[in-house]
Amino acid sequence: MVPEGFTVRSATLDDADALAEARKASFGSDWTGTAYRDGVMTRPGYDPAHEIVAEAPDGRVGAYTVYWVDTRNGLGHFEPVGTHEAFRRLGLARAVMTESMRRMAALGLRRVTVNHDAENLPAAKLYGALGFTRECRTHGYRRAKDQASTSR
C-alpha cells in the first residue's frame, strides 16, 4: 500500500536530480544530478522504465529501486534499493519493490534475488517480509580511502 499523496512510477531522465538527492540521503553517496544522469541513466543496459520511484507530494524521491531482468533464465534482481532518510518507515521501499516484482512477473520471470549488507537489519526485515529467504552469505571487504593511496 502506498501512502496517500505518493506516486509509484518509472523514473525518467528528468528525475536525475531527485534520484541523486535520494541516493545521498539513503546511502551517503556523492552523486549530483548531472553525474547520475551521465554516469548511470544514459549508459548501455540501463532502462529508466526499470528504475521505480516513490515520488512524494513535493516531488522528492522517497524511495527507489532498479530491477534488472534476465528473461532467458527467468531471473530478476534488485540493485540498489534505497529510501531517503526523511521518508523511512512509510512502506515506500516495499511499494517500489512490490511494483517491480509485479512487472517482473508480467515478463514471465520466475525468480528474484536481492543482496544486502548482512548488518543492515532493516533491509533483512523488509526482504523477509516480501518473501525472500537467505540462500547464502557473502563477506565484503572494504579498505579506507586514505589507506588505498598509501599502500602502493
MIDOSE-1310 file (N, C-alpha, C; in nm, 2 decimals, decimal comma, always signed):
residues 152
mvpe	+0,08/-0,12/+0,00/+0,00/+0,00/+0,00/+0,09/+0,12/+0,00; +0,06/+0,22/-0,09/+0,13/+0,34/-0,10/+0,07/+0,45/-0,01; +0,15/+0,52/+0,07/+0,09/+0,63/+0,15/+0,02/+0,73/+0,06; -0,08/+0,79/+0,12/-0,16/+0,89/+0,05/-0,07/+1,00/+0,00
gftv	-0,09/+1,04/-0,13/-0,01/+1,15/-0,19/+0,11/+1,11/-0,26; +0,16/+0,98/-0,24/+0,28/+0,93/-0,31/+0,24/+0,86/-0,44; +0,33/+0,87/-0,53/+0,31/+0,80/-0,66/+0,42/+0,71/-0,69; +0,39/+0,58/-0,72/+0,49/+0,49/-0,76/+0,49/+0,48/-0,91
rsat	+0,61/+0,50/-0,97/+0,62/+0,51/-1,12/+0,76/+0,48/-1,16; +0,77/+0,46/-1,30/+0,91/+0,45/-1,35/+0,98/+0,59/-1,35; +1,11/+0,58/-1,34/+1,19/+0,71/-1,35/+1,19/+0,76/-1,49; +1,23/+0,88/-1,50/+1,26/+0,94/-1,63/+1,39/+1,02/-1,62
ldda	+1,45/+1,06/-1,73/+1,58/+1,13/-1,72/+1,56/+1,26/-1,64; +1,44/+1,32/-1,64/+1,41/+1,44/-1,56/+1,42/+1,42/-1,41; +1,43/+1,29/-1,36/+1,44/+1,26/-1,22/+1,58/+1,25/-1,17; +1,68/+1,28/-1,25/+1,82/+1,26/-1,22/+1,85/+1,34/-1,09
dala	+1,81/+1,47/-1,08/+1,85/+1,54/-0,96/+1,78/+1,48/-0,83; +1,65/+1,45/-0,84/+1,58/+1,39/-0,73/+1,64/+1,25/-0,69; +1,68/+1,18/-0,79/+1,74/+1,05/-0,76/+1,88/+1,06/-0,70; +1,95/+1,16/-0,74/+2,08/+1,18/-0,68/+2,07/+1,22/-0,54
eark	+1,97/+1,31/-0,51/+1,94/+1,35/-0,37/+1,90/+1,23/-0,29; +1,81/+1,15/-0,34/+1,76/+1,03/-0,26/+1,88/+0,94/-0,23; +1,97/+0,92/-0,33/+2,08/+0,83/-0,31/+2,18/+0,89/-0,20; +2,20/+1,02/-0,20/+2,28/+1,08/-0,10/+2,21/+1,06/+0,04
asfg	+2,08/+1,08/+0,05/+2,01/+1,07/+0,17/+1,98/+0,93/+0,22; +2,01/+0,83/+0,13/+1,99/+0,69/+0,18/+2,12/+0,62/+0,20; +2,22/+0,65/+0,12/+2,35/+0,57/+0,13/+2,47/+0,66/+0,15; +2,45/+0,80/+0,16/+2,56/+0,89/+0,18/+2,65/+0,90/+0,05
sdwt	+2,59/+0,87/-0,06/+2,67/+0,88/-0,19/+2,69/+1,03/-0,22; +2,78/+1,05/-0,32/+2,81/+1,19/-0,35/+2,76/+1,22/-0,50; +2,66/+1,16/-0,54/+2,60/+1,18/-0,67/+2,55/+1,32/-0,68; +2,57/+1,38/-0,80/+2,49/+1,50/-0,84/+2,39/+1,46/-0,95
gtay	+2,30/+1,54/-0,98/+2,20/+1,50/-1,09/+2,27/+1,48/-1,22; +2,36/+1,57/-1,25/+2,43/+1,55/-1,38/+2,51/+1,43/-1,38; +2,59/+1,40/-1,28/+2,67/+1,28/-1,27/+2,58/+1,15/-1,28; +2,47/+1,15/-1,21/+2,38/+1,04/-1,21/+2,32/+1,01/-1,35
rdgv	+2,28/+1,12/-1,41/+2,22/+1,11/-1,55/+2,33/+1,06/-1,64; +2,45/+1,12/-1,64/+2,55/+1,08/-1,74/+2,62/+0,95/-1,70; +2,63/+0,92/-1,57/+2,71/+0,80/-1,53/+2,62/+0,68/-1,52; +2,49/+0,69/-1,51/+2,41/+0,58/-1,49/+2,29/+0,58/-1,60
mtrp	+2,21/+0,68/-1,60/+2,09/+0,68/-1,67/+2,10/+0,67/-1,82; +2,21/+0,72/-1,88/+2,23/+0,72/-2,02/+2,33/+0,61/-2,07; +2,37/+0,52/-1,98/+2,46/+0,41/-2,01/+2,39/+0,29/-2,07; +2,46/+0,22/-2,15/+2,40/+0,09/-2,21/+2,36/+0,00/-2,10
gydp	+2,25/-0,06/-2,12/+2,20/-0,16/-2,02/+2,10/-0,10/-1,92; +2,11/+0,03/-1,89/+2,02/+0,09/-1,80/+1,89/+0,13/-1,88; +1,78/+0,10/-1,81/+1,65/+0,13/-1,87/+1,57/+0,21/-1,77; +1,54/+0,34/-1,79/+1,47/+0,41/-1,68/+1,33/+0,35/-1,65
ahei	+1,27/+0,27/-1,74/+1,15/+0,21/-1,70/+1,17/+0,10/-1,59; +1,29/+0,06/-1,57/+1,32/-0,04/-1,47/+1,37/+0,03/-1,34; +1,38/+0,16/-1,33/+1,41/+0,23/-1,21/+1,27/+0,28/-1,16; +1,23/+0,22/-1,05/+1,10/+0,25/-0,99/+1,11/+0,34/-0,87
vaea	+1,04/+0,45/-0,87/+1,05/+0,55/-0,77/+0,92/+0,57/-0,70; +0,92/+0,61/-0,57/+0,81/+0,65/-0,50/+0,82/+0,80/-0,48; +0,74/+0,88/-0,56/+0,75/+1,02/-0,56/+0,66/+1,08/-0,45; +0,72/+1,17/-0,37/+0,65/+1,24/-0,26/+0,56/+1,35/-0,32
pdgr	+0,46/+1,39/-0,25/+0,38/+1,50/-0,30/+0,46/+1,63/-0,34; +0,57/+1,65/-0,27/+0,65/+1,77/-0,30/+0,75/+1,74/-0,42; +0,75/+1,62/-0,48/+0,83/+1,59/-0,59/+0,96/+1,52/-0,56; +1,00/+1,51/-0,43/+1,12/+1,44/-0,39/+1,10/+1,29/-0,41
vgay	+1,21/+1,22/-0,44/+1,20/+1,07/-0,44/+1,22/+1,02/-0,30; +1,12/+0,95/-0,25/+1,12/+0,90/-0,12/+1,19/+0,76/-0,11; +1,17/+0,68/-0,22/+1,24/+0,55/-0,23/+1,26/+0,52/-0,37; +1,35/+0,42/-0,40/+1,38/+0,39/-0,54/+1,44/+0,25/-0,54
tvyw	+1,43/+0,19/-0,66/+1,50/+0,06/-0,68/+1,52/+0,05/-0,83; +1,62/-0,02/-0,87/+1,64/-0,06/-1,01/+1,62/-0,21/-1,01; +1,54/-0,26/-1,10/+1,53/-0,40/-1,12/+1,59/-0,44/-1,25; +1,67/-0,55/-1,25/+1,74/-0,60/-1,37/+1,67/-0,73/-1,41
vdtr	+1,66/-0,75/-1,54/+1,60/-0,87/-1,59/+1,69/-0,96/-1,68; +1,67/-1,08/-1,66/+1,74/-1,19/-1,74/+1,62/-1,28/-1,79; +1,56/-1,24/-1,90/+1,45/-1,31/-1,95/+1,48/-1,45/-2,00; +1,60/-1,47/-2,05/+1,65/-1,60/-2,09/+1,64/-1,70/-1,98
nglg	+1,68/-1,66/-1,86/+1,69/-1,76/-1,75/+1,57/-1,73/-1,65; +1,48/-1,64/-1,68/+1,37/-1,62/-1,60/+1,40/-1,55/-1,46; +1,51/-1,47/-1,46/+1,56/-1,42/-1,33/+1,54/-1,27/-1,33; +1,52/-1,21/-1,21/+1,52/-1,07/-1,18/+1,61/-1,04/-1,07
hfep	+1,66/-0,92/-1,06/+1,75/-0,89/-0,95/+1,73/-0,74/-0,91; +1,73/-0,71/-0,78/+1,72/-0,57/-0,73/+1,86/-0,52/-0,70; +1,89/-0,40/-0,75/+2,02/-0,34/-0,72/+2,02/-0,20/-0,77; +2,01/-0,10/-0,69/+2,00/-0,10/-0,55/+1,85/-0,08/-0,50
vgth	+1,83/-0,08/-0,37/+1,70/-0,05/-0,31/+1,74/+0,06/-0,20; +1,68/+0,17/-0,21/+1,71/+0,27/-0,11/+1,59/+0,36/-0,07; +1,59/+0,41/+0,05/+1,49/+0,50/+0,10/+1,56/+0,63/+0,15; +1,51/+0,74/+0,11/+1,56/+0,87/+0,16/+1,53/+0,87/+0,31
eafr	+1,63/+0,92/+0,38/+1,62/+0,92/+0,53/+1,50/+0,99/+0,58; +1,45/+1,09/+0,51/+1,33/+1,17/+0,55/+1,20/+1,09/+0,53; +1,20/+0,97/+0,46/+1,08/+0,90/+0,43/+1,09/+0,76/+0,48; +1,17/+0,73/+0,57/+1,18/+0,59/+0,62/+1,06/+0,55/+0,70
rlgl	+1,03/+0,42/+0,71/+0,93/+0,36/+0,79/+0,79/+0,40/+0,74; +0,78/+0,43/+0,61/+0,64/+0,46/+0,55/+0,60/+0,35/+0,45; +0,68/+0,25/+0,43/+0,64/+0,14/+0,34/+0,68/+0,17/+0,20; +0,76/+0,27/+0,17/+0,79/+0,31/+0,04/+0,89/+0,21/-0,04
arav	+0,99/+0,16/+0,04/+1,07/+0,06/-0,03/+0,99/-0,07/-0,06; +0,90/-0,10/+0,03/+0,81/-0,22/+0,00/+0,73/-0,18/-0,13; +0,68/-0,06/-0,14/+0,59/-0,02/-0,25/+0,67/-0,03/-0,39; +0,80/+0,02/-0,39/+0,87/+0,02/-0,52/+0,91/-0,13/-0,55
mtes	+0,94/-0,21/-0,45/+0,98/-0,35/-0,48/+0,86/-0,43/-0,52; +0,75/-0,40/-0,46/+0,62/-0,48/-0,50/+0,58/-0,44/-0,64; +0,59/-0,32/-0,68/+0,56/-0,28/-0,82/+0,66/-0,34/-0,91; +0,79/-0,34/-0,87/+0,89/-0,40/-0,96/+0,86/-0,55/-0,98
mrrm	+0,83/-0,62/-0,87/+0,80/-0,77/-0,88/+0,68/-0,79/-0,96; +0,58/-0,71/-0,96/+0,46/-0,72/-1,04/+0,50/-0,71/-1,19; +0,59/-0,62/-1,22/+0,64/-0,60/-1,36/+0,73/-0,72/-1,40; +0,81/-0,77/-1,31/+0,89/-0,89/-1,34/+0,80/-1,01/-1,37
aalg	+0,70/-1,03/-1,29/+0,61/-1,14/-1,31/+0,54/-1,13/-1,45; +0,50/-1,01/-1,49/+0,44/-0,99/-1,62/+0,53/-1,02/-1,73; +0,67/-1,01/-1,71/+0,77/-1,05/-1,81/+0,79/-1,20/-1,81; +0,73/-1,27/-1,71/+0,75/-1,42/-1,70/+0,87/-1,46/-1,62
lrrv	+0,93/-1,37/-1,54/+1,04/-1,41/-1,46/+0,99/-1,49/-1,34; +1,06/-1,59/-1,31/+1,02/-1,69/-1,21/+1,10/-1,68/-1,08; +1,21/-1,61/-1,08/+1,29/-1,60/-0,96/+1,35/-1,46/-0,95; +1,35/-1,41/-0,82/+1,40/-1,27/-0,80/+1,50/-1,28/-0,69
tvnh	+1,61/-1,20/-0,70/+1,71/-1,20/-0,60/+1,74/-1,06/-0,55; +1,80/-1,05/-0,44/+1,85/-0,92/-0,38/+1,96/-0,95/-0,29; +2,06/-0,86/-0,29/+2,17/-0,87/-0,20/+2,17/-0,75/-0,10; +2,22/-0,77/+0,02/+2,24/-0,65/+0,11/+2,34/-0,68/+0,21
daen	+2,39/-0,58/+0,27/+2,49/-0,59/+0,38/+2,42/-0,66/+0,49; +2,49/-0,77/+0,54/+2,43/-0,85/+0,64/+2,40/-0,78/+0,77; +2,47/-0,66/+0,79/+2,45/-0,59/+0,91/+2,33/-0,49/+0,90; +2,27/-0,48/+0,78/+2,16/-0,39/+0,76/+2,03/-0,47/+0,80
lpaa	+2,00/-0,46/+0,92/+1,88/-0,54/+0,97/+1,75/-0,49/+0,92; +1,73/-0,36/+0,90/+1,60/-0,31/+0,84/+1,59/-0,37/+0,70; +1,69/-0,38/+0,62/+1,68/-0,44/+0,49/+1,65/-0,59/+0,50; +1,71/-0,66/+0,59/+1,68/-0,80/+0,60/+1,54/-0,82/+0,64
klyg	+1,48/-0,74/+0,73/+1,34/-0,75/+0,77/+1,25/-0,72/+0,65; +1,28/-0,62/+0,57/+1,20/-0,58/+0,46/+1,20/-0,70/+0,36; +1,31/-0,75/+0,32/+1,32/-0,86/+0,23/+1,25/-0,99/+0,28; +1,27/-1,02/+0,40/+1,20/-1,13/+0,46/+1,05/-1,11/+0,45
algf	+1,00/-0,99/+0,48/+0,86/-0,97/+0,48/+0,80/-0,98/+0,34; +0,89/-0,96/+0,24/+0,84/-0,97/+0,10/+0,86/-1,12/+0,05; +0,90/-1,21/+0,13/+0,91/-1,35/+0,09/+1,05/-1,40/+0,05; +1,15/-1,31/+0,06/+1,28/-1,35/+0,03/+1,34/-1,44/+0,14
trec	+1,42/-1,54/+0,10/+1,48/-1,62/+0,20/+1,63/-1,62/+0,18; +1,71/-1,63/+0,28/+1,86/-1,63/+0,26/+1,90/-1,76/+0,21; +1,98/-1,75/+0,10/+2,04/-1,87/+0,04/+2,19/-1,87/+0,07; +2,25/-1,76/+0,08/+2,40/-1,76/+0,10/+2,44/-1,63/+0,17
rthg	+2,56/-1,62/+0,22/+2,61/-1,50/+0,28/+2,74/-1,47/+0,22; +2,75/-1,35/+0,17/+2,88/-1,30/+0,11/+2,95/-1,21/+0,21; +3,08/-1,22/+0,22/+3,15/-1,14/+0,31/+3,22/-1,03/+0,22; +3,20/-0,91/+0,26/+3,26/-0,80/+0,18/+3,38/-0,74/+0,25
yrra	+3,48/-0,70/+0,18/+3,59/-0,64/+0,23/+3,61/-0,50/+0,18; +3,63/-0,40/+0,27/+3,65/-0,26/+0,23/+3,78/-0,21/+0,29; +3,83/-0,11/+0,22/+3,95/-0,05/+0,26/+3,93/+0,10/+0,27; +3,97/+0,16/+0,37/+3,96/+0,31/+0,39/+4,02/+0,38/+0,27
kdqa	+3,97/+0,49/+0,22/+4,02/+0,56/+0,11/+4,16/+0,61/+0,13; +4,19/+0,66/+0,25/+4,33/+0,71/+0,28/+4,43/+0,60/+0,28; +4,39/+0,48/+0,31/+4,49/+0,36/+0,31/+4,51/+0,32/+0,16; +4,41/+0,33/+0,08/+4,43/+0,28/-0,06/+4,54/+0,35/-0,13
stsr	+4,56/+0,48/-0,11/+4,66/+0,55/-0,19/+4,80/+0,53/-0,13; +4,81/+0,49/+0,00/+4,94/+0,48/+0,06/+5,00/+0,34/+0,06; +4,93/+0,24/+0,01/+4,98/+0,11/+0,01/+5,04/+0,06/-0,12; +5,06/+0,15/-0,21/+5,11/+0,10/-0,34/+5,26/+0,09/-0,35
